[in-house]
Amino acid sequence: MSGSERRKEIVKLLTNSSKALSGTRLAKEMGVSRQVIVQDIALLRANGLNIVSTNLGYVLTKTGEMTSRVFKVNHSDEEV
């Protein structure tokens, strides 16, 4: 499998996945080292894909989709 074919397959897997895919898992499926996957992800990002690295693996975010964090706190009026 060539590099461009492998990157197309990575994009396909990330697009169809509902959860993060680890570099180790991608490497096993592609039959390459994890470092090759890291380099492929860097190339895909350089080509404009919005791939986010999380502690659970890689996630492909869709165009226009924003990532946000919500912090829920509970303060009394005096504490605010």
N, C-alpha and C positions, 0 to 999 in steps of 0.2 A: 504494500500500500504506500503510495507516495505521500509526501507531506501535505499537499493540497487536498488530496482525498481524505486524509486523516482529519484535517481541520474541518472539512465539510461534515464529516461524521460526528465530530465533537459538537459542532453547532446543532446538528440534528438531535443528538442526545440531550443537550442542554435545553433545547426548545421544547422537546416532548416530555421533559421531566418536571414533576410538580415539586420536587425538593432538590436540595443542593447535591451535586455529584462530586465526590472527592477525587483529587488528582490520582490517588492510588487506584481507585476503581476505574477511572478512565484509562490509565496506563495499562491495566490488566486487560481491559476490553480491546485496546488497540495493539497490544503486544509490543509496547515500547516502555522506556523508563519514565518515571514520574517527571524527571527533569525535561524530557522531550515535551510532555504535556504542558509544563510551565512555559516553555518557549512557544509552543503553539498558542496558548492562551494570550501571551504577550503579542504575538503577531495578529491574532484576531482582534484584540483591543486596538492595536495600531490601525487596523482597517475599519475602525468605527463601531465595532460591536460593544455593547455595554455589558461586560461580564464582570460580576462582582465576586471577590474572594471573601468567603466567610470562614468561620472556624469549622464548619461542616463540609465545605467544599465550594464549588463554583456554581454561580447562578447567573443565568442570562435574563436581564431585565428588559422588558419590552419598551419600545420607544414611547415616550410620554408617561411612562410609569415612574412615579417618584417613590423613593425610599424615605420613610420617616420613623422617628422614634417617639413613643408616647411614654411620658413619665407620670404615673399617677401618685399623687401625694395627698395627704390629709392633714391640714393644719387648722388649728383654731384661729379665731379672729385675732387674738393676742399674738400668736406666733407669726402671723403674716406681717 
